[in-house]
Amino acid sequence: MKKIYRLFLVFIREAVWIAVAIACVYGGFRGYQYLGENREVVEVQPVERPVALVETIEVARFEQPLPVRSEGFVSPYRQVSVSAQSGGRISNLHPSVINLGTFSKGEVLVQLDDGSERALLNQTLANVEATQARLILVEAQLKRTEELQSRGFASQQALDQLLSQKAELTASLNSLIAAQESASIAVNSKKIVAPFSGAVLEKLQEVGSVVASGQSIAEIYTNNQMEVIIPVREAEAALIPGMFEDSTAKARVNVGFAGQTYQWNAHVSRVDPALDPRTRTLSVSIGLDNVGKPVLLNPNSPSFGTIPALINAFAKVQIDGIEQKNTYAIPSTAIRSDNQIWVFEATEDDRGTLLSVDARPTHFDGETTYVVVDNWPAGTRLILTSIAAPKPGMLLRDLTIKGTEMAAADLGE
């Protein structure tokens, strides 16, 4: 009986829990129905996306030669060391050597003591004159002997002796003439003649100094022919007209000195035929025109006169490259991925839409890039600002047309 009673209690307890669970499920279902029947209906409203603010500039077609820029140092076209072929004591120096001045081609820059060489030359000249006089006498005697021998009054032996004397004197005269030329060369080797017109860069010896053969006495250079040797990359070399065909490309050389900038007109004078093995650049020589007449680019600043093209002065060079059609100069930061540029097409007031335009970069010049655009959309402006998730046709607002503060205020309204 007790066992039946316990089973009954277990049954009652399980039934109660089942009833509670059913009641919870039913209550939740009814609550869900109630909330659904009494929910607040939210109407769908369009979300207005914020208008992106951009900065633009107007771009005009570039109708000038592409600028190829580089840097280098001013150097003379020729710079040589003056030295004597033979040693000796310096007896005289040209005033230009003493004062570091200018000289003309053919002037004697350095004179060494040539006393012994000149004495030897004079002795040789005297021997030549004596031999010539003896040869003239023998020739006269030979002529008379030939006449006497033809009439039978002179022997053949006498005639042969005179012919032998003439041959010996002729050989001696030729030997003395060769010695005279050698002595003359020795005298000339004691003086150094200017091989070109120029100026003296440095004096290394003084009057009275004894120098050895080949020892430097002074440094001279072509002060009227100066150049700047610059490196040019392969891509930039392709932009210079006639680079390897006697190029006549024009250039400009700017040199700064004491806060002032001087400019020389220049030209491409020569190009080395080999690439630098390390930098893979070409070495191009830029010859300066009118070396002594530069143009002062900042004439309003205090001036101390015109300076020459100073050797080793740092120079900035700009070469006139080729001219291209449909070329535009734009900031390098305006080039987007896949060589695209963004332009602003105005619709009303300061609003407009974004257009994507294909561009072909042809030359990079620092912060400026020169691109070719076949059909630039008329009336558009170049976008400089970066845009997150750009999309052609998206609405934009131009800060350049309308002030930043005013545009921001309008956007807040």
JOQUI-V57267 format. One record per helix or strand of 2 or more residues. SS is the DSSP state (hx for helix, st for strand). FROM is the first residue (numbers start at 1). TO is the last residue. If there is no record, write none. Layout:
ss=SS from=FROM to=TO
ss=SS from=FROM to=TO
This chain:
ss=hx from=2 to=37
ss=st from=52 to=54
ss=st from=56 to=57
ss=st from=67 to=76
ss=st from=79 to=83
ss=st from=88 to=93
ss=hx from=95 to=99
ss=st from=102 to=103
ss=st from=108 to=112
ss=hx from=115 to=151
ss=hx from=156 to=188
ss=st from=191 to=193
ss=st from=198 to=203
ss=st from=210 to=211
ss=st from=216 to=221
ss=st from=226 to=233
ss=hx from=234 to=237
ss=st from=250 to=257
ss=st from=260 to=275
ss=st from=281 to=288
ss=st from=295 to=296
ss=st from=314 to=320
ss=st from=327 to=331
ss=hx from=332 to=334
ss=hx from=337 to=339
ss=st from=340 to=348
ss=st from=351 to=358
ss=st from=360 to=365
ss=st from=368 to=372
ss=st from=380 to=383
ss=st from=395 to=398
ss=hx from=404 to=412
